[in-house]
Amino acid sequence: MENEKMQVNFAPGMTEATLRVIELHEENELPVLEPDKVELAGTIGSVHEFLLKRISEKEQINQKRCYILVDREKMTL
């Protein structure tokens, strides 16, 4: 990984951060984990805002594998 370029994006409002780079000499594969269940409270706009912030990252949200459970009696998503 000699002279390899990297881009680091700060979250809005952040001015500094610590970045630790660890170089491994053997391949290190991470296990595939089940997605976490997310519960949101609010209006349907809450779900829209949640997805908008994560849609730009391909690894975060896969629209074709997402679903929303609707309970009309409890008026919840």
mmCIF file of the N, C-alpha and C atoms, coordinates in Angstrom:
data_MODEL
# 
_entry.id   MODEL 
# 
loop_
_atom_site.group_PDB 
_atom_site.id 
_atom_site.type_symbol 
_atom_site.label_atom_id 
_atom_site.label_alt_id 
_atom_site.label_comp_id 
_atom_site.label_asym_id 
_atom_site.label_entity_id 
_atom_site.label_seq_id 
_atom_site.pdbx_PDB_ins_code 
_atom_site.Cartn_x 
_atom_site.Cartn_y 
_atom_site.Cartn_z 
_atom_site.occupancy 
_atom_site.B_iso_or_equiv 
_atom_site.pdbx_formal_charge 
_atom_site.auth_seq_id 
_atom_site.auth_comp_id 
_atom_site.auth_asym_id 
_atom_site.auth_atom_id 
_atom_site.pdbx_PDB_model_num 
ATOM 1   N N  . MET A 1 1  ? 0.843   -1.189  0.000  1.00 0.00 ? 1  MET A N  1 
ATOM 2   C CA . MET A 1 1  ? 0.000   0.000   0.000  1.00 0.00 ? 1  MET A CA 1 
ATOM 3   C C  . MET A 1 1  ? 0.883   1.246   0.000  1.00 0.00 ? 1  MET A C  1 
ATOM 4   N N  . GLU A 1 2  ? 1.950   1.175   -0.665 1.00 0.00 ? 2  GLU A N  1 
ATOM 5   C CA . GLU A 1 2  ? 2.881   2.283   -0.683 1.00 0.00 ? 2  GLU A CA 1 
ATOM 6   C C  . GLU A 1 2  ? 2.377   3.403   -1.585 1.00 0.00 ? 2  GLU A C  1 
ATOM 7   N N  . ASN A 1 3  ? 2.305   4.623   -1.066 1.00 0.00 ? 3  ASN A N  1 
ATOM 8   C CA . ASN A 1 3  ? 1.886   5.818   -1.795 1.00 0.00 ? 3  ASN A CA 1 
ATOM 9   C C  . ASN A 1 3  ? 0.482   5.720   -2.379 1.00 0.00 ? 3  ASN A C  1 
ATOM 10  N N  . GLU A 1 4  ? -0.391  4.997   -1.734 1.00 0.00 ? 4  GLU A N  1 
ATOM 11  C CA . GLU A 1 4  ? -1.768  4.893   -2.199 1.00 0.00 ? 4  GLU A CA 1 
ATOM 12  C C  . GLU A 1 4  ? -2.549  6.078   -1.648 1.00 0.00 ? 4  GLU A C  1 
ATOM 13  N N  . LYS A 1 5  ? -3.355  6.733   -2.502 1.00 0.00 ? 5  LYS A N  1 
ATOM 14  C CA . LYS A 1 5  ? -4.107  7.913   -2.086 1.00 0.00 ? 5  LYS A CA 1 
ATOM 15  C C  . LYS A 1 5  ? -5.420  7.497   -1.441 1.00 0.00 ? 5  LYS A C  1 
ATOM 16  N N  . MET A 1 6  ? -5.848  8.297   -0.470 1.00 0.00 ? 6  MET A N  1 
ATOM 17  C CA . MET A 1 6  ? -7.076  8.044   0.244  1.00 0.00 ? 6  MET A CA 1 
ATOM 18  C C  . MET A 1 6  ? -7.812  9.370   0.418  1.00 0.00 ? 6  MET A C  1 
ATOM 19  N N  . GLN A 1 7  ? -9.122  9.336   0.349  1.00 0.00 ? 7  GLN A N  1 
ATOM 20  C CA . GLN A 1 7  ? -9.914  10.542  0.575  1.00 0.00 ? 7  GLN A CA 1 
ATOM 21  C C  . GLN A 1 7  ? -10.732 10.336  1.841  1.00 0.00 ? 7  GLN A C  1 
ATOM 22  N N  . VAL A 1 8  ? -10.674 11.319  2.747  1.00 0.00 ? 8  VAL A N  1 
ATOM 23  C CA . VAL A 1 8  ? -11.424 11.255  3.996  1.00 0.00 ? 8  VAL A CA 1 
ATOM 24  C C  . VAL A 1 8  ? -12.407 12.415  4.003  1.00 0.00 ? 8  VAL A C  1 
ATOM 25  N N  . ASN A 1 9  ? -13.702 12.102  4.171  1.00 0.00 ? 9  ASN A N  1 
ATOM 26  C CA . ASN A 1 9  ? -14.737 13.127  4.230  1.00 0.00 ? 9  ASN A CA 1 
ATOM 27  C C  . ASN A 1 9  ? -15.195 13.302  5.672  1.00 0.00 ? 9  ASN A C  1 
ATOM 28  N N  . PHE A 1 10 ? -15.211 14.547  6.131  1.00 0.00 ? 10 PHE A N  1 
ATOM 29  C CA . PHE A 1 10 ? -15.681 14.849  7.477  1.00 0.00 ? 10 PHE A CA 1 
ATOM 30  C C  . PHE A 1 10 ? -17.195 15.008  7.481  1.00 0.00 ? 10 PHE A C  1 
ATOM 31  N N  . ALA A 1 11 ? -17.811 14.648  8.582  1.00 0.00 ? 11 ALA A N  1 
ATOM 32  C CA . ALA A 1 11 ? -19.240 14.896  8.754  1.00 0.00 ? 11 ALA A CA 1 
ATOM 33  C C  . ALA A 1 11 ? -19.448 16.402  8.884  1.00 0.00 ? 11 ALA A C  1 
ATOM 34  N N  . PRO A 1 12 ? -20.635 16.899  8.553  1.00 0.00 ? 12 PRO A N  1 
ATOM 35  C CA . PRO A 1 12 ? -20.888 18.338  8.685  1.00 0.00 ? 12 PRO A CA 1 
ATOM 36  C C  . PRO A 1 12 ? -20.616 18.809  10.113 1.00 0.00 ? 12 PRO A C  1 
ATOM 37  N N  . GLY A 1 13 ? -19.884 19.881  10.236 1.00 0.00 ? 13 GLY A N  1 
ATOM 38  C CA . GLY A 1 13 ? -19.570 20.449  11.543 1.00 0.00 ? 13 GLY A CA 1 
ATOM 39  C C  . GLY A 1 13 ? -18.272 19.933  12.147 1.00 0.00 ? 13 GLY A C  1 
ATOM 40  N N  . MET A 1 14 ? -17.713 18.857  11.611 1.00 0.00 ? 14 MET A N  1 
ATOM 41  C CA . MET A 1 14 ? -16.451 18.325  12.142 1.00 0.00 ? 14 MET A CA 1 
ATOM 42  C C  . MET A 1 14 ? -15.283 19.108  11.561 1.00 0.00 ? 14 MET A C  1 
ATOM 43  N N  . THR A 1 15 ? -14.320 19.408  12.390 1.00 0.00 ? 15 THR A N  1 
ATOM 44  C CA . THR A 1 15 ? -13.142 20.131  11.923 1.00 0.00 ? 15 THR A CA 1 
ATOM 45  C C  . THR A 1 15 ? -11.869 19.310  12.031 1.00 0.00 ? 15 THR A C  1 
ATOM 46  N N  . GLU A 1 16 ? -11.892 18.240  12.842 1.00 0.00 ? 16 GLU A N  1 
ATOM 47  C CA . GLU A 1 16 ? -10.708 17.397  12.953 1.00 0.00 ? 16 GLU A CA 1 
ATOM 48  C C  . GLU A 1 16 ? -11.119 15.984  13.348 1.00 0.00 ? 16 GLU A C  1 
ATOM 49  N N  . ALA A 1 17 ? -10.240 15.036  13.067 1.00 0.00 ? 17 ALA A N  1 
ATOM 50  C CA . ALA A 1 17 ? -10.504 13.644  13.403 1.00 0.00 ? 17 ALA A CA 1 
ATOM 51  C C  . ALA A 1 17 ? -9.175  12.907  13.446 1.00 0.00 ? 17 ALA A C  1 
ATOM 52  N N  . THR A 1 18 ? -9.192  11.722  14.010 1.00 0.00 ? 18 THR A N  1 
ATOM 53  C CA . THR A 1 18 ? -8.017  10.878  14.043 1.00 0.00 ? 18 THR A CA 1 
ATOM 54  C C  . THR A 1 18 ? -8.250  9.714   13.091 1.00 0.00 ? 18 THR A C  1 
ATOM 55  N N  . LEU A 1 19 ? -7.297  9.456   12.242 1.00 0.00 ? 19 LEU A N  1 
ATOM 56  C CA . LEU A 1 19 ? -7.402  8.381   11.267 1.00 0.00 ? 19 LEU A CA 1 
ATOM 57  C C  . LEU A 1 19 ? -6.285  7.386   11.539 1.00 0.00 ? 19 LEU A C  1 
ATOM 58  N N  . ARG A 1 20 ? -6.662  6.142   11.744 1.00 0.00 ? 20 ARG A N  1 
ATOM 59  C CA . ARG A 1 20 ? -5.674  5.094   11.995 1.00 0.00 ? 20 ARG A CA 1 
ATOM 60  C C  . ARG A 1 20 ? -5.691  4.144   10.806 1.00 0.00 ? 20 ARG A C  1 
ATOM 61  N N  . VAL A 1 21 ? -4.546  3.953   10.187 1.00 0.00 ? 21 VAL A N  1 
ATOM 62  C CA . VAL A 1 21 ? -4.406  3.047   9.045  1.00 0.00 ? 21 VAL A CA 1 
ATOM 63  C C  . VAL A 1 21 ? -3.589  1.855   9.511  1.00 0.00 ? 21 VAL A C  1 
ATOM 64  N N  . ILE A 1 22 ? -4.162  0.664   9.333  1.00 0.00 ? 22 ILE A N  1 
ATOM 65  C CA . ILE A 1 22 ? -3.477  -0.563  9.725  1.00 0.00 ? 22 ILE A CA 1 
ATOM 66  C C  . ILE A 1 22 ? -3.228  -1.371  8.459  1.00 0.00 ? 22 ILE A C  1 
ATOM 67  N N  . GLU A 1 23 ? -1.994  -1.697  8.219  1.00 0.00 ? 23 GLU A N  1 
ATOM 68  C CA . GLU A 1 23 ? -1.643  -2.479  7.042  1.00 0.00 ? 23 GLU A CA 1 
ATOM 69  C C  . GLU A 1 23 ? -1.448  -3.931  7.447  1.00 0.00 ? 23 GLU A C  1 
ATOM 70  N N  . LEU A 1 24 ? -2.196  -4.821  6.805  1.00 0.00 ? 24 LEU A N  1 
ATOM 71  C CA . LEU A 1 24 ? -2.089  -6.245  7.084  1.00 0.00 ? 24 LEU A CA 1 
ATOM 72  C C  . LEU A 1 24 ? -1.310  -6.913  5.965  1.00 0.00 ? 24 LEU A C  1 
ATOM 73  N N  . HIS A 1 25 ? -0.572  -7.933  6.309  1.00 0.00 ? 25 HIS A N  1 
ATOM 74  C CA . HIS A 1 25 ? 0.226   -8.632  5.303  1.00 0.00 ? 25 HIS A CA 1 
ATOM 75  C C  . HIS A 1 25 ? -0.483  -9.876  4.775  1.00 0.00 ? 25 HIS A C  1 
ATOM 76  N N  . GLU A 1 26 ? -1.690  -10.110 5.247  1.00 0.00 ? 26 GLU A N  1 
ATOM 77  C CA . GLU A 1 26 ? -2.500  -11.203 4.721  1.00 0.00 ? 26 GLU A CA 1 
ATOM 78  C C  . GLU A 1 26 ? -3.921  -10.698 4.542  1.00 0.00 ? 26 GLU A C  1 
ATOM 79  N N  . GLU A 1 27 ? -4.678  -11.354 3.683  1.00 0.00 ? 27 GLU A N  1 
ATOM 80  C CA . GLU A 1 27 ? -6.039  -10.918 3.400  1.00 0.00 ? 27 GLU A CA 1 
ATOM 81  C C  . GLU A 1 27 ? -6.902  -11.070 4.648  1.00 0.00 ? 27 GLU A C  1 
ATOM 82  N N  . ASN A 1 28 ? -7.683  -10.054 4.917  1.00 0.00 ? 28 ASN A N  1 
ATOM 83  C CA . ASN A 1 28 ? -8.524  -10.028 6.107  1.00 0.00 ? 28 ASN A CA 1 
ATOM 84  C C  . ASN A 1 28 ? -9.970  -9.815  5.669  1.00 0.00 ? 28 ASN A C  1 
ATOM 85  N N  . GLU A 1 29 ? -10.749 -10.894 5.574  1.00 0.00 ? 29 GLU A N  1 
ATOM 86  C CA . GLU A 1 29 ? -12.128 -10.771 5.139  1.00 0.00 ? 29 GLU A CA 1 
ATOM 87  C C  . GLU A 1 29 ? -13.053 -10.643 6.341  1.00 0.00 ? 29 GLU A C  1 
ATOM 88  N N  . LEU A 1 30 ? -13.961 -9.708  6.246  1.00 0.00 ? 30 LEU A N  1 
ATOM 89  C CA . LEU A 1 30 ? -14.940 -9.518  7.310  1.00 0.00 ? 30 LEU A CA 1 
ATOM 90  C C  . LEU A 1 30 ? -16.129 -10.440 7.069  1.00 0.00 ? 30 LEU A C  1 
ATOM 91  N N  . PRO A 1 31 ? -16.724 -10.958 8.136  1.00 0.00 ? 31 PRO A N  1 
ATOM 92  C CA . PRO A 1 31 ? -17.886 -11.831 7.955  1.00 0.00 ? 31 PRO A CA 1 
ATOM 93  C C  . PRO A 1 31 ? -19.098 -11.032 7.481  1.00 0.00 ? 31 PRO A C  1 
ATOM 94  N N  . VAL A 1 32 ? -19.961 -11.683 6.719  1.00 0.00 ? 32 VAL A N  1 
ATOM 95  C CA . VAL A 1 32 ? -21.201 -11.052 6.273  1.00 0.00 ? 32 VAL A CA 1 
ATOM 96  C C  . VAL A 1 32 ? -22.204 -11.167 7.412  1.00 0.00 ? 32 VAL A C  1 
ATOM 97  N N  . LEU A 1 33 ? -22.696 -10.037 7.875  1.00 0.00 ? 33 LEU A N  1 
ATOM 98  C CA . LEU A 1 33 ? -23.623 -10.011 9.003  1.00 0.00 ? 33 LEU A CA 1 
ATOM 99  C C  . LEU A 1 33 ? -25.031 -9.690  8.523  1.00 0.00 ? 33 LEU A C  1 
ATOM 100 N N  . GLU A 1 34 ? -26.006 -10.125 9.273  1.00 0.00 ? 34 GLU A N  1 
ATOM 101 C CA . GLU A 1 34 ? -27.391 -9.774  8.990  1.00 0.00 ? 34 GLU A CA 1 
ATOM 102 C C  . GLU A 1 34 ? -27.587 -8.287  9.250  1.00 0.00 ? 34 GLU A C  1 
ATOM 103 N N  . PRO A 1 35 ? -28.446 -7.621  8.485  1.00 0.00 ? 35 PRO A N  1 
ATOM 104 C CA . PRO A 1 35 ? -28.680 -6.195  8.724  1.00 0.00 ? 35 PRO A CA 1 
ATOM 105 C C  . PRO A 1 35 ? -29.380 -5.967  10.066 1.00 0.00 ? 35 PRO A C  1 
ATOM 106 N N  . ASP A 1 36 ? -29.108 -4.824  10.663 1.00 0.00 ? 36 ASP A N  1 
ATOM 107 C CA . ASP A 1 36 ? -29.757 -4.450  11.909 1.00 0.00 ? 36 ASP A CA 1 
ATOM 108 C C  . ASP A 1 36 ? -31.160 -3.959  11.636 1.00 0.00 ? 36 ASP A C  1 
ATOM 109 N N  . LYS A 1 37 ? -32.082 -4.290  12.513 1.00 0.00 ? 37 LYS A N  1 
ATOM 110 C CA . LYS A 1 37 ? -33.444 -3.795  12.406 1.00 0.00 ? 37 LYS A CA 1 
ATOM 111 C C  . LYS A 1 37 ? -33.459 -2.362  12.937 1.00 0.00 ? 37 LYS A C  1 
ATOM 112 N N  . VAL A 1 38 ? -34.027 -1.464  12.176 1.00 0.00 ? 38 VAL A N  1 
ATOM 113 C CA . VAL A 1 38 ? -34.084 -0.054  12.553 1.00 0.00 ? 38 VAL A CA 1 
ATOM 114 C C  . VAL A 1 38 ? -35.531 0.316   12.825 1.00 0.00 ? 38 VAL A C  1 
ATOM 115 N N  . GLU A 1 39 ? -35.767 0.976   13.945 1.00 0.00 ? 39 GLU A N  1 
ATOM 116 C CA . GLU A 1 39 ? -37.113 1.438   14.256 1.00 0.00 ? 39 GLU A CA 1 
ATOM 117 C C  . GLU A 1 39 ? -37.096 2.961   14.305 1.00 0.00 ? 39 GLU A C  1 
ATOM 118 N N  . LEU A 1 40 ? -37.990 3.584   13.552 1.00 0.00 ? 40 LEU A N  1 
ATOM 119 C CA . LEU A 1 40 ? -38.091 5.037   13.509 1.00 0.00 ? 40 LEU A CA 1 
ATOM 120 C C  . LEU A 1 40 ? -39.441 5.450   14.059 1.00 0.00 ? 40 LEU A C  1 
ATOM 121 N N  . ALA A 1 41 ? -39.467 6.603   14.676 1.00 0.00 ? 41 ALA A N  1 
ATOM 122 C CA . ALA A 1 41 ? -40.736 7.166   15.142 1.00 0.00 ? 41 ALA A CA 1 
ATOM 123 C C  . ALA A 1 41 ? -40.927 8.494   14.432 1.00 0.00 ? 41 ALA A C  1 
ATOM 124 N N  . GLY A 1 42 ? -42.145 8.765   14.018 1.00 0.00 ? 42 GLY A N  1 
ATOM 125 C CA . GLY A 1 42 ? -42.422 10.029  13.348 1.00 0.00 ? 42 GLY A CA 1 
ATOM 126 C C  . GLY A 1 42 ? -43.387 9.823   12.202 1.00 0.00 ? 42 GLY A C  1 
ATOM 127 N N  . THR A 1 43 ? -43.327 10.719  11.253 1.00 0.00 ? 43 THR A N  1 
ATOM 128 C CA . THR A 1 43 ? -44.223 10.664  10.100 1.00 0.00 ? 43 THR A CA 1 
ATOM 129 C C  . THR A 1 43 ? -43.550 9.896   8.971  1.00 0.00 ? 43 THR A C  1 
ATOM 130 N N  . ILE A 1 44 ? -44.255 9.742   7.861  1.00 0.00 ? 44 ILE A N  1 
ATOM 131 C CA . ILE A 1 44 ? -43.663 9.047   6.716  1.00 0.00 ? 44 ILE A CA 1 
ATOM 132 C C  . ILE A 1 44 ? -42.443 9.809   6.204  1.00 0.00 ? 44 ILE A C  1 
ATOM 133 N N  . GLY A 1 45 ? -42.413 11.100  6.463  1.00 0.00 ? 45 GLY A N  1 
ATOM 134 C CA . GLY A 1 45 ? -41.247 11.894  6.086  1.00 0.00 ? 45 GLY A CA 1 
ATOM 135 C C  . GLY A 1 45 ? -39.987 11.450  6.813  1.00 0.00 ? 45 GLY A C  1 
ATOM 136 N N  . SER A 1 46 ? -40.133 10.860  8.012  1.00 0.00 ? 46 SER A N  1 
ATOM 137 C CA . SER A 1 46 ? -38.983 10.367  8.769  1.00 0.00 ? 46 SER A CA 1 
ATOM 138 C C  . SER A 1 46 ? -38.281 9.247   8.010  1.00 0.00 ? 46 SER A C  1 
ATOM 139 N N  . VAL A 1 47 ? -39.064 8.343   7.447  1.00 0.00 ? 47 VAL A N  1 
ATOM 140 C CA . VAL A 1 47 ? -38.493 7.243   6.662  1.00 0.00 ? 47 VAL A CA 1 
ATOM 141 C C  . VAL A 1 47 ? -37.794 7.803   5.429  1.00 0.00 ? 47 VAL A C  1 
ATOM 142 N N  . HIS A 1 48 ? -38.423 8.751   4.781  1.00 0.00 ? 48 HIS A N  1 
ATOM 143 C CA . HIS A 1 48 ? -37.848 9.376   3.587  1.00 0.00 ? 48 HIS A CA 1 
ATOM 144 C C  . HIS A 1 48 ? -36.509 10.035  3.927  1.00 0.00 ? 48 HIS A C  1 
ATOM 145 N N  . GLU A 1 49 ? -36.456 10.791  5.002  1.00 0.00 ? 49 GLU A N  1 
ATOM 146 C CA . GLU A 1 49 ? -35.208 11.460  5.393  1.00 0.00 ? 49 GLU A CA 1 
ATOM 147 C C  . GLU A 1 49 ? -34.124 10.439  5.740  1.00 0.00 ? 49 GLU A C  1 
ATOM 148 N N  . PHE A 1 50 ? -34.508 9.379   6.446  1.00 0.00 ? 50 PHE A N  1 
ATOM 149 C CA . PHE A 1 50 ? -33.563 8.324   6.807  1.00 0.00 ? 50 PHE A CA 1 
ATOM 150 C C  . PHE A 1 50 ? -32.928 7.730   5.550  1.00 0.00 ? 50 PHE A C  1 
ATOM 151 N N  . LEU A 1 51 ? -33.760 7.408   4.563  1.00 0.00 ? 51 LEU A N  1 
ATOM 152 C CA . LEU A 1 51 ? -33.253 6.801   3.334  1.00 0.00 ? 51 LEU A CA 1 
ATOM 153 C C  . LEU A 1 51 ? -32.443 7.778   2.498  1.00 0.00 ? 51 LEU A C  1 
ATOM 154 N N  . LEU A 1 52 ? -32.850 9.038   2.453  1.00 0.00 ? 52 LEU A N  1 
ATOM 155 C CA . LEU A 1 52 ? -32.111 10.037  1.665  1.00 0.00 ? 52 LEU A CA 1 
ATOM 156 C C  . LEU A 1 52 ? -30.670 10.168  2.131  1.00 0.00 ? 52 LEU A C  1 
ATOM 157 N N  . LYS A 1 53 ? -30.449 10.108  3.427  1.00 0.00 ? 53 LYS A N  1 
ATOM 158 C CA . LYS A 1 53 ? -29.092 10.287  3.959  1.00 0.00 ? 53 LYS A CA 1 
ATOM 159 C C  . LYS A 1 53 ? -28.220 9.072   3.708  1.00 0.00 ? 53 LYS A C  1 
ATOM 160 N N  . ARG A 1 54 ? -28.824 7.929   3.434  1.00 0.00 ? 54 ARG A N  1 
ATOM 161 C CA . ARG A 1 54 ? -28.049 6.708   3.264  1.00 0.00 ? 54 ARG A CA 1 
ATOM 162 C C  . ARG A 1 54 ? -28.030 6.186   1.832  1.00 0.00 ? 54 ARG A C  1 
ATOM 163 N N  . ILE A 1 55 ? -28.818 6.763   0.954  1.00 0.00 ? 55 ILE A N  1 
ATOM 164 C CA . ILE A 1 55 ? -28.942 6.248   -0.407 1.00 0.00 ? 55 ILE A CA 1 
ATOM 165 C C  . ILE A 1 55 ? -27.670 6.462   -1.228 1.00 0.00 ? 55 ILE A C  1 
ATOM 166 N N  . SER A 1 56 ? -26.872 7.471   -0.894 1.00 0.00 ? 56 SER A N  1 
ATOM 167 C CA . SER A 1 56 ? -25.679 7.763   -1.689 1.00 0.00 ? 56 SER A CA 1 
ATOM 168 C C  . SER A 1 56 ? -24.581 6.724   -1.478 1.00 0.00 ? 56 SER A C  1 
ATOM 169 N N  . GLU A 1 57 ? -24.618 6.011   -0.366 1.00 0.00 ? 57 GLU A N  1 
ATOM 170 C CA . GLU A 1 57 ? -23.628 4.975   -0.090 1.00 0.00 ? 57 GLU A CA 1 
ATOM 171 C C  . GLU A 1 57 ? -24.195 3.628   -0.497 1.00 0.00 ? 57 GLU A C  1 
ATOM 172 N N  . LYS A 1 58 ? -23.632 3.005   -1.513 1.00 0.00 ? 58 LYS A N  1 
ATOM 173 C CA . LYS A 1 58 ? -24.159 1.739   -2.029 1.00 0.00 ? 58 LYS A CA 1 
ATOM 174 C C  . LYS A 1 58 ? -24.148 0.640   -0.977 1.00 0.00 ? 58 LYS A C  1 
ATOM 175 N N  . GLU A 1 59 ? -23.172 0.669   -0.070 1.00 0.00 ? 59 GLU A N  1 
ATOM 176 C CA . GLU A 1 59 ? -23.072 -0.376  0.945  1.00 0.00 ? 59 GLU A CA 1 
ATOM 177 C C  . GLU A 1 59 ? -24.098 -0.193  2.056  1.00 0.00 ? 59 GLU A C  1 
ATOM 178 N N  . GLN A 1 60 ? -24.665 1.016   2.186  1.00 0.00 ? 60 GLN A N  1 
ATOM 179 C CA . GLN A 1 60 ? -25.576 1.298   3.290  1.00 0.00 ? 60 GLN A CA 1 
ATOM 180 C C  . GLN A 1 60 ? -26.987 0.802   3.040  1.00 0.00 ? 60 GLN A C  1 
ATOM 181 N N  . ILE A 1 61 ? -27.592 1.223   1.947  1.00 0.00 ? 61 ILE A N  1 
ATOM 182 C CA . ILE A 1 61 ? -28.988 0.892   1.682  1.00 0.00 ? 61 ILE A CA 1 
ATOM 183 C C  . ILE A 1 61 ? -29.111 0.331   0.266  1.00 0.00 ? 61 ILE A C  1 
ATOM 184 N N  . ASN A 1 62 ? -29.688 -0.845  0.159  1.00 0.00 ? 62 ASN A N  1 
ATOM 185 C CA . ASN A 1 62 ? -30.003 -1.429  -1.137 1.00 0.00 ? 62 ASN A CA 1 
ATOM 186 C C  . ASN A 1 62 ? -31.517 -1.362  -1.264 1.00 0.00 ? 62 ASN A C  1 
ATOM 187 N N  . GLN A 1 63 ? -32.017 -0.440  -2.075 1.00 0.00 ? 63 GLN A N  1 
ATOM 188 C CA . GLN A 1 63 ? -33.459 -0.202  -2.181 1.00 0.00 ? 63 GLN A CA 1 
ATOM 189 C C  . GLN A 1 63 ? -34.233 -1.463  -2.562 1.00 0.00 ? 63 GLN A C  1 
ATOM 190 N N  . LYS A 1 64 ? -33.628 -2.334  -3.339 1.00 0.00 ? 64 LYS A N  1 
ATOM 191 C CA . LYS A 1 64 ? -34.336 -3.525  -3.794 1.00 0.00 ? 64 LYS A CA 1 
ATOM 192 C C  . LYS A 1 64 ? -34.445 -4.583  -2.700 1.00 0.00 ? 64 LYS A C  1 
ATOM 193 N N  . ARG A 1 65 ? -33.703 -4.416  -1.611 1.00 0.00 ? 65 ARG A N  1 
ATOM 194 C CA . ARG A 1 65 ? -33.767 -5.385  -0.518 1.00 0.00 ? 65 ARG A CA 1 
ATOM 195 C C  . ARG A 1 65 ? -34.379 -4.778  0.742  1.00 0.00 ? 65 ARG A C  1 
ATOM 196 N N  . CYS A 1 66 ? -34.962 -3.601  0.643  1.00 0.00 ? 66 CYS A N  1 
ATOM 197 C CA . CYS A 1 66 ? -35.568 -2.929  1.792  1.00 0.00 ? 66 CYS A CA 1 
ATOM 198 C C  . CYS A 1 66 ? -37.076 -3.101  1.766  1.00 0.00 ? 66 CYS A C  1 
ATOM 199 N N  . TYR A 1 67 ? -37.648 -3.081  2.925  1.00 0.00 ? 67 TYR A N  1 
ATOM 200 C CA . TYR A 1 67 ? -39.096 -3.074  3.016  1.00 0.00 ? 67 TYR A CA 1 
ATOM 201 C C  . TYR A 1 67 ? -39.513 -2.336  4.281  1.00 0.00 ? 67 TYR A C  1 
ATOM 202 N N  . ILE A 1 68 ? -40.726 -1.855  4.284  1.00 0.00 ? 68 ILE A N  1 
ATOM 203 C CA . ILE A 1 68 ? -41.266 -1.116  5.424  1.00 0.00 ? 68 ILE A CA 1 
ATOM 204 C C  . ILE A 1 68 ? -42.537 -1.826  5.854  1.00 0.00 ? 68 ILE A C  1 
ATOM 205 N N  . LEU A 1 69 ? -42.633 -2.117  7.138  1.00 0.00 ? 69 LEU A N  1 
ATOM 206 C CA . LEU A 1 69 ? -43.833 -2.748  7.676  1.00 0.00 ? 69 LEU A CA 1 
ATOM 207 C C  . LEU A 1 69 ? -44.811 -1.655  8.089  1.00 0.00 ? 69 LEU A C  1 
ATOM 208 N N  . VAL A 1 70 ? -46.039 -1.766  7.628  1.00 0.00 ? 70 VAL A N  1 
ATOM 209 C CA . VAL A 1 70 ? -47.064 -0.768  7.925  1.00 0.00 ? 70 VAL A CA 1 
ATOM 210 C C  . VAL A 1 70 ? -48.149 -1.422  8.780  1.00 0.00 ? 70 VAL A C  1 
ATOM 211 N N  . ASP A 1 71 ? -48.493 -0.773  9.901  1.00 0.00 ? 71 ASP A N  1 
ATOM 212 C CA . ASP A 1 71 ? -49.602 -1.216  10.749 1.00 0.00 ? 71 ASP A CA 1 
ATOM 213 C C  . ASP A 1 71 ? -50.631 -0.093  10.742 1.00 0.00 ? 71 ASP A C  1 
ATOM 214 N N  . ARG A 1 72 ? -51.677 -0.258  9.953  1.00 0.00 ? 72 ARG A N  1 
ATOM 215 C CA . ARG A 1 72 ? -52.678 0.802   9.806  1.00 0.00 ? 72 ARG A CA 1 
ATOM 216 C C  . ARG A 1 72 ? -53.443 1.053   11.103 1.00 0.00 ? 72 ARG A C  1 
ATOM 217 N N  . GLU A 1 73 ? -53.689 0.001   11.879 1.00 0.00 ? 73 GLU A N  1 
ATOM 218 C CA . GLU A 1 73 ? -54.451 0.174   13.119 1.00 0.00 ? 73 GLU A CA 1 
ATOM 219 C C  . GLU A 1 73 ? -53.666 0.987   14.146 1.00 0.00 ? 73 GLU A C  1 
ATOM 220 N N  . LYS A 1 74 ? -52.380 0.706   14.275 1.00 0.00 ? 74 LYS A N  1 
ATOM 221 C CA . LYS A 1 74 ? -51.543 1.453   15.217 1.00 0.00 ? 74 LYS A CA 1 
ATOM 222 C C  . LYS A 1 74 ? -50.996 2.731   14.584 1.00 0.00 ? 74 LYS A C  1 
ATOM 223 N N  . MET A 1 75 ? -51.220 2.869   13.274 1.00 0.00 ? 75 MET A N  1 
ATOM 224 C CA . MET A 1 75 ? -50.713 4.000   12.487 1.00 0.00 ? 75 MET A CA 1 
ATOM 225 C C  . MET A 1 75 ? -49.207 4.143   12.651 1.00 0.00 ? 75 MET A C  1 
ATOM 226 N N  . THR A 1 76 ? -48.501 3.030   12.411 1.00 0.00 ? 76 THR A N  1 
ATOM 227 C CA . THR A 1 76 ? -47.052 3.041   12.504 1.00 0.00 ? 76 THR A CA 1 
ATOM 228 C C  . THR A 1 76 ? -46.459 2.468   11.226 1.00 0.00 ? 76 THR A C  1 
ATOM 229 N N  . LEU A 1 77 ? -45.211 2.811   10.991 1.00 0.00 ? 77 LEU A N  1 
ATOM 230 C CA . LEU A 1 77 ? -44.457 2.275   9.859  1.00 0.00 ? 77 LEU A CA 1 
ATOM 231 C C  . LEU A 1 77 ? -43.361 1.385   10.427 1.00 0.00 ? 77 LEU A C  1 
# 
